[in-house]
Amino acid sequence: MTPSHPAPPTRPRPAPAAWLRSAGSWIRSAPGTYVWLGVLFVTTVIVHQMSPDFEEDFLRQRSTNIHELSQNPVRVLISSAFWIDGGTWLPYAVLYTVFHAPAERRLGTLRWLTVAATAHVLATLVSEGVLAWAIRAGHAPETAVNTLDVGVSYALAGVVAVLTYYVARPWRYVYLFAVLVIYAVPLVTGATFTDVGHFTAALIGLACYPLTRPRPRPETKPTPAQ
């Protein structure tokens, strides 16, 4: 009779509750990202209930086009960041988890929001300024003042770029090259106003390097002995 050998130990599989706790911990570490993503989910559901004609008119009133910026700049700059043109939410859930959440965890909510908001606002103003110039120069039709322009892609481009400073060398240069290629190639080949906006947003993200530097900790004075 051959001696019996004990079975090799098996690694316990994580229970669903452990996965849920991990997911909850990740979400709590980036609250701004997932609150924003949750709002986008709700607005996407709302858009799906609209007829195509009503949807286009509804989103146009919240668009950062030249007409709306000249009438209600603050309102549309804020509202445009909470609607998705096309109504596809799931890809944004992936992109927010891959880019926004890590950026918020490293920068902190306030500095992450500063990068995203600055990229969103300044890239919008630059791209619409270029479009206004193109209309005046006869390179774009007059109807372009009412172009539908909502979404969160400029903020995303800024955050993608600022993450460059958290990639370890030498991979940092590979990541930077990829960022520049992704946003510069469409600018060269297509040169639409949104291409200008995306490239501008990426440059703004790179310019936010000072926000990535760790804050100096306040020095604590030693307590005098009694």
C-alpha positions as CSV (number, residue, x, y, z in Angstrom):
1,M,0.0,0.0,0.0
2,T,1.4,3.3,-1.0
3,P,1.5,5.9,1.8
4,S,-1.0,8.7,1.3
5,H,0.4,12.2,0.8
6,P,-1.4,15.2,2.1
7,A,-3.0,17.3,-0.5
8,P,-1.2,20.6,-1.3
9,P,-2.7,23.5,0.5
10,T,-5.1,25.5,-1.6
11,R,-5.1,29.3,-1.6
12,P,-8.5,30.4,-0.3
13,R,-10.5,32.4,-2.9
14,P,-11.6,35.8,-1.8
15,A,-15.3,35.8,-0.9
16,P,-17.6,38.2,-2.7
17,A,-17.8,40.3,0.5
18,A,-14.0,40.8,0.3
19,W,-14.3,42.1,-3.2
20,L,-17.1,44.4,-2.2
21,R,-15.1,45.8,0.7
22,S,-12.1,46.3,-1.7
23,A,-14.3,48.1,-4.2
24,G,-15.9,50.2,-1.5
25,S,-12.5,51.1,-0.1
26,W,-11.3,52.2,-3.6
27,I,-14.4,54.3,-4.2
28,R,-14.0,56.0,-0.8
29,S,-10.4,56.8,-1.6
30,A,-11.6,58.9,-4.6
31,P,-15.0,60.4,-3.6
32,G,-15.0,63.3,-6.1
33,T,-14.4,60.9,-9.0
34,Y,-17.3,58.6,-8.2
35,V,-19.7,61.4,-7.2
36,W,-19.1,62.9,-10.6
37,L,-19.4,59.6,-12.3
38,G,-22.7,58.9,-10.4
39,V,-24.1,62.3,-11.6
40,L,-23.1,61.4,-15.2
41,F,-24.9,58.1,-14.8
42,V,-28.1,59.8,-13.7
43,T,-27.9,62.4,-16.5
44,T,-27.2,59.7,-19.1
45,V,-30.4,57.8,-17.9
46,I,-32.3,61.1,-18.3
47,V,-31.0,61.6,-21.8
48,H,-32.1,58.1,-22.8
49,Q,-35.7,59.0,-22.0
50,M,-35.7,62.0,-24.4
51,S,-36.7,62.0,-28.1
52,P,-33.7,62.6,-30.5
53,D,-35.0,66.1,-31.4
54,F,-35.6,67.2,-27.8
55,E,-32.2,65.7,-26.7
56,E,-30.3,67.7,-29.3
57,D,-32.0,71.0,-28.3
58,F,-31.7,70.2,-24.5
59,L,-27.9,69.5,-24.8
60,R,-27.4,72.5,-27.1
61,Q,-28.7,74.7,-24.3
62,R,-26.0,73.2,-22.0
63,S,-23.3,73.3,-24.6
64,T,-20.1,75.4,-24.4
65,N,-20.6,76.7,-27.9
66,I,-19.9,80.3,-28.9
67,H,-23.5,81.4,-28.6
68,E,-24.1,80.0,-25.2
69,L,-20.7,81.2,-23.9
70,S,-21.6,84.7,-25.0
71,Q,-24.9,84.5,-23.1
72,N,-24.3,82.3,-20.0
73,P,-20.6,81.5,-19.7
74,V,-20.6,80.3,-16.1
75,R,-23.7,78.3,-16.4
76,V,-22.7,76.3,-19.5
77,L,-19.1,75.8,-18.3
78,I,-20.5,74.1,-15.3
79,S,-23.5,72.3,-16.8
80,S,-21.6,71.0,-19.8
81,A,-19.4,68.9,-17.5
82,F,-22.3,66.8,-16.3
83,W,-23.7,65.6,-19.6
84,I,-22.4,63.1,-22.2
85,D,-23.1,63.6,-25.9
86,G,-24.2,60.2,-27.2
87,G,-25.3,58.7,-23.9
88,T,-22.8,55.9,-23.5
89,W,-21.8,55.9,-19.8
90,L,-19.8,52.6,-19.4
91,P,-16.6,53.7,-21.2
92,Y,-16.5,56.8,-18.9
93,A,-16.8,54.5,-15.9
94,V,-13.7,52.7,-17.1
95,L,-11.8,55.9,-17.9
96,Y,-12.7,57.5,-14.6
97,T,-11.5,54.5,-12.7
98,V,-8.2,54.2,-14.7
99,F,-7.3,57.9,-14.7
100,H,-9.4,60.2,-12.5
101,A,-9.5,57.9,-9.4
102,P,-5.6,57.4,-9.3
103,A,-5.1,61.1,-9.8
104,E,-7.5,62.1,-7.0
105,R,-5.9,59.6,-4.7
106,R,-2.4,61.0,-5.3
107,L,-3.3,64.7,-5.6
108,G,-6.1,64.8,-3.1
109,T,-9.6,65.8,-4.0
110,L,-9.0,69.6,-4.0
111,R,-5.9,69.6,-6.2
112,W,-7.4,66.9,-8.5
113,L,-10.5,69.0,-9.0
114,T,-8.3,72.1,-9.7
115,V,-6.5,70.2,-12.5
116,A,-9.8,68.9,-14.0
117,A,-11.7,72.2,-13.8
118,T,-8.8,74.3,-15.1
119,A,-8.3,71.9,-18.1
120,H,-12.1,71.9,-18.7
121,V,-12.5,75.7,-18.6
122,L,-9.3,76.9,-20.3
123,A,-9.4,74.3,-23.0
124,T,-13.0,75.2,-23.8
125,L,-12.2,78.9,-24.0
126,V,-9.2,78.3,-26.2
127,S,-11.0,75.8,-28.6
128,E,-14.0,78.0,-28.9
129,G,-11.8,81.1,-29.5
130,V,-10.1,79.2,-32.3
131,L,-13.5,78.3,-33.8
132,A,-14.6,82.0,-33.5
133,W,-11.5,83.0,-35.4
134,A,-12.2,80.3,-38.1
135,I,-15.7,81.6,-38.5
136,R,-14.5,85.2,-38.9
137,A,-11.8,84.1,-41.4
138,G,-14.3,82.1,-43.5
139,H,-12.8,78.7,-42.6
140,A,-16.0,77.6,-40.8
141,P,-19.7,78.3,-41.4
142,E,-21.6,80.8,-39.3
143,T,-23.8,78.0,-38.0
144,A,-20.8,76.7,-36.0
145,V,-21.6,79.2,-33.3
146,N,-24.3,76.7,-32.2
147,T,-22.1,73.6,-32.3
148,L,-23.1,71.0,-29.8
149,D,-20.2,70.7,-27.4
150,V,-20.8,69.0,-24.0
151,G,-18.8,66.4,-22.2
152,V,-15.9,65.7,-19.9
153,S,-13.1,64.9,-22.3
154,Y,-11.1,68.1,-21.7
155,A,-11.0,67.5,-18.0
156,L,-10.0,63.9,-18.7
157,A,-7.2,65.0,-21.0
158,G,-5.8,67.3,-18.3
159,V,-5.9,64.6,-15.7
160,V,-4.4,62.0,-18.0
161,A,-1.5,64.4,-18.6
162,V,-0.9,65.3,-15.0
163,L,-0.5,61.6,-14.1
164,T,2.8,61.7,-16.1
165,Y,4.5,63.0,-12.9
166,Y,3.5,59.9,-11.0
167,V,4.9,57.3,-13.4
168,A,8.3,56.1,-12.4
169,R,11.3,56.7,-14.6
170,P,12.1,55.6,-17.3
171,W,8.5,54.7,-18.0
172,R,7.5,58.3,-17.4
173,Y,9.0,59.3,-20.8
174,V,7.1,56.5,-22.5
175,Y,3.9,57.6,-20.9
176,L,4.5,61.2,-21.8
177,F,5.3,60.3,-25.4
178,A,2.0,58.3,-25.6
179,V,0.0,61.3,-24.2
180,L,1.5,63.7,-26.7
181,V,0.9,61.3,-29.6
182,I,-2.7,60.6,-28.6
183,Y,-3.5,64.3,-28.4
184,A,-1.2,65.8,-31.0
185,V,-1.8,63.4,-34.0
186,P,-5.5,64.3,-34.3
187,L,-4.5,68.0,-34.1
188,V,-2.2,67.6,-37.1
189,T,-4.4,65.3,-39.2
190,G,-7.8,66.7,-38.4
191,A,-7.4,70.1,-36.8
192,T,-11.0,70.4,-35.5
193,F,-11.8,72.8,-32.6
194,T,-12.2,69.8,-30.3
195,D,-8.7,68.5,-31.3
196,V,-7.4,71.9,-30.3
197,G,-9.2,71.6,-27.0
198,H,-7.9,68.2,-26.2
199,F,-4.3,69.1,-26.9
200,T,-4.6,72.3,-24.9
201,A,-6.1,70.4,-22.0
202,A,-3.2,68.0,-22.1
203,L,-0.7,70.9,-22.0
204,I,-2.6,72.4,-19.1
205,G,-2.3,69.1,-17.2
206,L,1.4,69.0,-17.8
207,A,1.6,72.6,-16.6
208,C,0.1,71.6,-13.3
209,Y,3.3,70.0,-12.1
210,P,3.5,72.3,-9.1
211,L,0.3,70.7,-7.8
212,T,2.0,67.3,-7.8
213,R,4.8,68.3,-5.4
214,P,4.2,67.0,-1.9
215,R,3.3,69.7,0.6
216,P,5.9,70.3,3.3
217,R,4.9,69.1,6.7
218,P,4.8,71.7,9.4
219,E,7.7,71.4,11.8
220,T,6.7,70.5,15.3
221,K,8.6,72.3,18.1
222,P,9.9,70.0,20.8
223,T,8.0,70.3,24.1
224,P,10.3,71.9,26.7
225,A,11.1,69.7,29.6
226,Q,9.5,70.5,32.9
